[in-house]
């Protein structure tokens, strides 16, 4: 007897206008909503079945197992009778943190009642046991990983004993079997990301975690301060512009997102420089700035926008639901808007925004709150993204 548990995906699809030329606003909104809907639907289209077999219950999962599928996964697992051995067949290509926790918790409880749980891949080969000895999760910091530490025989083996290589080894043991099929498909077909994600190099920003994305979803560009040098800037800054041009012209992504974050060191450095009046100059000696100082000059327009340049009022960007904490946070918010303006100045971006095939978005991630905010450019406010999914518009 087979029982199938399915639920219609209810992702959150929101479009924030960016003042398109007359006559293109409605088309731009429809394209953005459709792109967001298709991207989320691909992540959410997951099928979970429970089948009674000789001596066990087989739970089959097909499709990407993300937080959107957790309710139907939980309901399907609840149909497995107590004291029945279970085989969990993970036939999808990706499992995110919420789904991992749901499966791990159920497996531990089912075993505690005297039953066996065996996770297998589509081929039937055993996979990592979510409730077994391996308790290191993909998003757990290295310092809390027992699985990335070298064993006694490797303790003095140099490279083999490093945390980095320990993490790579853990990936090969536990994660590679889960993603190999999807990565093989991507290798054959090539990448087709729908989003370019420009964000900071800060190690606390794990882009795949905060967007629940998998391999092939995001074309990611990272640098200190999530800065986008404007057209005509120093040729040494062509790397970021080249990545944007490739994403827009070759990959034909549907949207560009600039994501800043709380506690950004680049924003703090800009504020500190402004407070002391800029770097000191030695009379008769040309200033020889470091690479970091040269790079941070691209943040100067954001600083001027926040404080108010001559003839221009200070930017009043706000957060919905709470006041902006301090100047450090305000500059991070204003910087996102400024970098979006720089992006729009590039001809390849401007053309596609004008014809309605490309949208731009701003996002702010507060690390301490684990909270994402999305920019509403019309109102000049960053609105918190809620946990509950909104219905898909008809």
C-alpha positions, 0 to 999 in steps of 0.5 A: 500500500502506498501513501503519498504526501504532497503539498502545493508550494507556497513560496514568497514572491515579492517584487519591489519596483525600481522606477522603470521607464513608462510603460514597462512597470507592469511587464517588469513586475510580472517578469520578476514575479514569474522568475521568483515563482519558478526558482522557488517552485523548483526548490519546492517541488518535492514528492515524499511517499511511504510504501510498505515493503517486506520487513520494513517501510520505505520512505522515498524522497524525490526532488530537492529537500528544503525547508519548504518541504519539511511539513510534508516530510514530517507528515509522511514520516509520521505515517511510519508505524512505531517499531517498524524498521524504515529505509529512507531513500533520498533520491533528490540532489540537495538537502538544506539545514531545516530538512536535515534537522527534521530527518535527524530528529525523527530518526533519533526518535524512531530508533529510541522506540526500538526500530532501525532507520537506514538512509540510502541513495537512489542507487540503494547504497547507504548514506550518512545516517542523520541520527548516527555518530556523525553530528557535524552539520554542514553549517556548523563552525569548524571549532564545533566539528569532531568530524573535521579533526584529524584522528590520532594517526593523522595528528602530526601529518601537517596538511592532513591535520588541518581543519580545512582539509578535514572539512574537505574530507568530511564533505567527501565522506558525508555530502558528496554522495548526496550531491554527486548526481546533481553536480554531474548533471550541472557538469553536463548541462552547464550552469544556468543560474537565475540570480546574481548575488553581490555580497560581502566577503565576511565569513559570517555570511553563508549565502547558500544558508540564508537563501536556501539555495543549492548548486547552480542557483546563485552566481555569487560575487563577493568582495570587501563591503559588497561594493560595485565600482561605478563605470569608468572607475580604476581599471584595477576594479574590472573584476567585479564589472566583468562578473556582472557583465558575464551574468547579465549578457552571457548567463542572462540572469533574471535579477541582481541582488546587492546584500549588505550585513550588520557589523561590516568591517568595511563600513566601520573603516569608512566611518573611522576614516571620515571621523579622522578626516581621511588618511594623514598626508605627509608634506612633500611625500605622495600618499601611497595607500594600501590596496585595501584603502584604494578599494574602500574609496569606492565606498566614499559615495555611500558615506557622502550619501548618508551624511548629505553632500553639498546641495543634497539632503542626507539619506533617510533609509530606514528599517521597518519594525525597529529604528536603525541602531547606529551610524554603522548600521545606517551606512550599511543600509545606505551603501546597498542603495548606492551600489544598486545605483552604480549597477544601473549605470552600466549599459548592459544592466540599464538595457535589460532593466529598460526592456523589463527582463532584469530586476534589481533588489537590495537585501540586508542581513542582520547577523545577530538576529539571523534576520534578512530585510529586503529593500522597498525602494519606493518607500526607502525602507528595508522590510523584514522577511517573515518566516511564513510563506505568502500565497503565490499570486494568481 
